[in-house]
Amino acid sequence: MMSEFVLMTTTERYRTVTENPNLEKVADYEYYFFGKKKTTFSICKIKSNDTRIVIQGVSEVFPDNSIPLKVFPKFDSIEDIEKEIYELDHDDESKIVKVQ
């Protein structure tokens, strides 16, 4: 059975492009550490295993990286990914907020 979901990460240093015809964004989660947004996690449904993921520099300057999807960990369900994300949700100092 094909794993259907992948977790993408965007930070102040780099952005993972989720606008991709082979991905369908399911939900975003923001991670706050001491009140400052550190990371946005995006859960995406995989529409094609042949897709490549583009990572762009934000505060770091580097050429766009195009990485094959196969190097990213895959998950069978949204719940499996949420379990990983919510491991960071401890208290007001380390908090996950679901965006959509």
Secondary structure as a PSIPRED ss2 file (coil, helix, strand):
# PSIPRED VFORMAT (PSIPRED V4.0)

   1 M C   1.000  0.000  0.000
   2 M C   1.000  0.000  0.000
   3 S C   1.000  0.000  0.000
   4 E C   1.000  0.000  0.000
   5 F E   0.000  0.000  1.000
   6 V E   0.000  0.000  1.000
   7 L E   0.000  0.000  1.000
   8 M E   0.000  0.000  1.000
   9 T E   0.000  0.000  1.000
  10 T E   0.000  0.000  1.000
  11 T E   0.000  0.000  1.000
  12 E C   1.000  0.000  0.000
  13 R C   1.000  0.000  0.000
  14 Y E   0.000  0.000  1.000
  15 R E   0.000  0.000  1.000
  16 T E   0.000  0.000  1.000
  17 V C   1.000  0.000  0.000
  18 T C   1.000  0.000  0.000
  19 E C   1.000  0.000  0.000
  20 N C   1.000  0.000  0.000
  21 P C   1.000  0.000  0.000
  22 N C   1.000  0.000  0.000
  23 L E   0.000  0.000  1.000
  24 E E   0.000  0.000  1.000
  25 K E   0.000  0.000  1.000
  26 V E   0.000  0.000  1.000
  27 A E   0.000  0.000  1.000
  28 D E   0.000  0.000  1.000
  29 Y E   0.000  0.000  1.000
  30 E E   0.000  0.000  1.000
  31 Y E   0.000  0.000  1.000
  32 Y E   0.000  0.000  1.000
  33 F E   0.000  0.000  1.000
  34 F C   1.000  0.000  0.000
  35 G C   1.000  0.000  0.000
  36 K E   0.000  0.000  1.000
  37 K E   0.000  0.000  1.000
  38 K E   0.000  0.000  1.000
  39 T E   0.000  0.000  1.000
  40 T E   0.000  0.000  1.000
  41 F E   0.000  0.000  1.000
  42 S E   0.000  0.000  1.000
  43 I E   0.000  0.000  1.000
  44 C E   0.000  0.000  1.000
  45 K E   0.000  0.000  1.000
  46 I E   0.000  0.000  1.000
  47 K C   1.000  0.000  0.000
  48 S C   1.000  0.000  0.000
  49 N C   1.000  0.000  0.000
  50 D C   1.000  0.000  0.000
  51 T C   1.000  0.000  0.000
  52 R E   0.000  0.000  1.000
  53 I E   0.000  0.000  1.000
  54 V E   0.000  0.000  1.000
  55 I E   0.000  0.000  1.000
  56 Q E   0.000  0.000  1.000
  57 G E   0.000  0.000  1.000
  58 V C   1.000  0.000  0.000
  59 S C   1.000  0.000  0.000
  60 E C   1.000  0.000  0.000
  61 V C   1.000  0.000  0.000
  62 F C   1.000  0.000  0.000
  63 P C   1.000  0.000  0.000
  64 D C   1.000  0.000  0.000
  65 N E   0.000  0.000  1.000
  66 S E   0.000  0.000  1.000
  67 I E   0.000  0.000  1.000
  68 P E   0.000  0.000  1.000
  69 L H   0.000  1.000  0.000
  70 K H   0.000  1.000  0.000
  71 V H   0.000  1.000  0.000
  72 F C   1.000  0.000  0.000
  73 P C   1.000  0.000  0.000
  74 K E   0.000  0.000  1.000
  75 F E   0.000  0.000  1.000
  76 D C   1.000  0.000  0.000
  77 S C   1.000  0.000  0.000
  78 I H   0.000  1.000  0.000
  79 E H   0.000  1.000  0.000
  80 D H   0.000  1.000  0.000
  81 I H   0.000  1.000  0.000
  82 E H   0.000  1.000  0.000
  83 K H   0.000  1.000  0.000
  84 E H   0.000  1.000  0.000
  85 I H   0.000  1.000  0.000
  86 Y H   0.000  1.000  0.000
  87 E H   0.000  1.000  0.000
  88 L H   0.000  1.000  0.000
  89 D C   1.000  0.000  0.000
  90 H C   1.000  0.000  0.000
  91 D E   0.000  0.000  1.000
  92 D C   1.000  0.000  0.000
  93 E C   1.000  0.000  0.000
  94 S E   0.000  0.000  1.000
  95 K E   0.000  0.000  1.000
  96 I E   0.000  0.000  1.000
  97 V E   0.000  0.000  1.000
  98 K E   0.000  0.000  1.000
  99 V C   1.000  0.000  0.000
 100 Q C   1.000  0.000  0.000
